[in-house]
Amino acid sequence: PQIATAPNKSARQKLINALINSNPSLNTAFNEAKHAAEAVSKFVRESKRYILTAVGDVNTYALFAEHFRNLISSIGRTGIILPTGIATDDTTKYFFGDLIDKKSIVSLLDFENREAIFPGVHRAYKFSLLTLSGTPVNKSEFVFFATRPEHLKDVQRRFSLAPHEIALFNPNSHTMSV
């Protein structure tokens, strides 16, 4: 807990470096976990299976999103619940940009967990219901900052955008600004 709540990266690193003397078993466990995470990232990157999401700090939710997308038939659809970062984060910009370019997004319905839709998840956490299509979609449906399922029906929250309109949010990255 002391490391996790340290005020910045430098302070965390000093505490981690001190583990070798203060808590050798925790130091060993930390180094093993770090090595495992780095090995998985290297494996995923070098597999060439996740060409759009195996970038930066590899997030498993992004890998699953790309995997689900790759499974869609030309007439199929898939839906997945994942962090809203799929549409906003720098490490997912190539994936999300490709979804836009290929007109794959049916809908992206963004929620904040403020009202504990998922009781075991922190209330500040943002997640989305992302629906993708194997057939090009001319306009995608969006809802942002919903806190209850009923908000999906609210016409003032729900809107449609064509791919070229989505690209206007961030022309360089094609990510959403939420």
N, C-alpha and C positions, 0 to 999 in steps of 0.2 A: 504493500500500500504506500509506503514512503516513496518508492521510486515512481509509482504511477501518479502520485499527486505532486511530484516535484514541479516547480514553476516553469521549467523550460528544458530543452533538450540537453543543454550543457550540464545542468544540475542532475538530470537523470543519468547522464553518462558517468559523472563522478561517483554517484551512488552505485551504479553497475560495476564500475572499476574497483570499488571498495569491497564488493562481495567476495572476492577471492580470499580476503582475510576475515571479513565479518560473518560470512555465511557460505562456506565452500560448497555445500551441497546445493544451495540455491544457485550459486554461480555455475556449477556443472549443469544443472537442469536448464538454466537460461541459455548457456552456450549450445546445448544439445537441441533445444527448441529453435534457436536462431539458425543453427546449421540445417535443421530439417526444413524450415521455411525457405531458406535460400536454395536448398536442393530441389524442393518442389517447384519454386519459381524458375530455376534453370531448366528443369525437366519440361515444364509447360512451354517455356519459350522455345526450346530447341526441338520440341515435337512438331512445330509448325502447324499444329491443329487449330490453334487459337490466334490467328494472324492479326486480329483486330483488338483483342482484349489482353493479350499477354505482354503488357507494357507497364513500365513504372513498377510501383508496388502492386503486384498481382493480387487482385481481389477475386475470390472464388465466385461471388455473385455475378461478376462480369463474364467469367468463363462459362458459367451455367447458362447465362443469357445467350452467348454466342453458340453454345452447344445446342440449345433448344432451337435457335434460329436455323442452324444447319440441318436439323431434323425435319423441318417443315417441307411437305411436298408442295408442288406448284399450285395445288388447289386447297392446301391445308392452312390451319391457323394454330397458334399456340399462345398460351397466356401464362405469365409467371409473376409472382410477387417478389420484388427485389428493392433494394435501396434506390431512392430517387437519383442518387449519384450516377446511375446508368445514363441519365439524360443531361447531367450537369458537370460531372467530374472531368478533369483534364485527361485522366488515364482511360476514359471511355469515349473520348471525342471521336476517335476513328470509327469505332463500332456504331455510335449513335449517328454520326455523319453518314455512314454507309446505309443505315436503316432509312434515313431521310432520302438519300440519293436513289435508293432502289424502291422507294415508296412502300416500305414494309410495315410501317406503323399504322395499326388500326386505331389504337388508343393508348394513352398514357394518363392514368388516373392517380394523382399524387395525394397522399395523406400525410398528415402529421399525427403522431400517436398521442396527442395531447389529452384525448378523452379515453385513453387506454383501450383501444380496439384490441390490441395485443397486451394483456395485463403484465406479462413478464418482460416487456420491452420498454426501455426508457421512454418517457413521455415526449422528449424532444426529437425522437428518431423519426425520420421521414422515409416513407416507402411508397412504392408505386405498383399499380397493377398494369403491367405492360402486355398488350396483345399485339402479336405480329401475324402477318399474312404472307403466304407464298405467292399470292396474286397481287400485283401492284394496287395500291390504294391511293386515290386522288386527293382525299382529304382525311386528316387524322383528327380524332377527338381528344380533347384535353380537359382535365380538371386539375387545379392546383390548390393546395392548402385546405383540402377537405379534412374534417376531423371526425365525421360520421358518414356511414354509407348513404344516408339520405341526401347528403350534399351532391351526390352524383346526379341526382334528378334536377338540381337547381339550375335553371336556364341561365341565371346570371353568373354561374361559376363555370359552366360547360361551354366550350367553343371548339370550332374546327379550324384547322390551318392546312393549307397546301404545302408541299415540300419547299417551294421557293419562299413561302412566307416564314416557315420555320428557320430557314437559313438566314433571314434578316436579323434574328436575335443576336447571333454571333457568326458573322460571315466567315471568319477564319476557321472556327472549330465546328460550327453547326450544332453546338450544344445549346440547351435551353438555359435561360437565366431565371432561376427560381430563388 
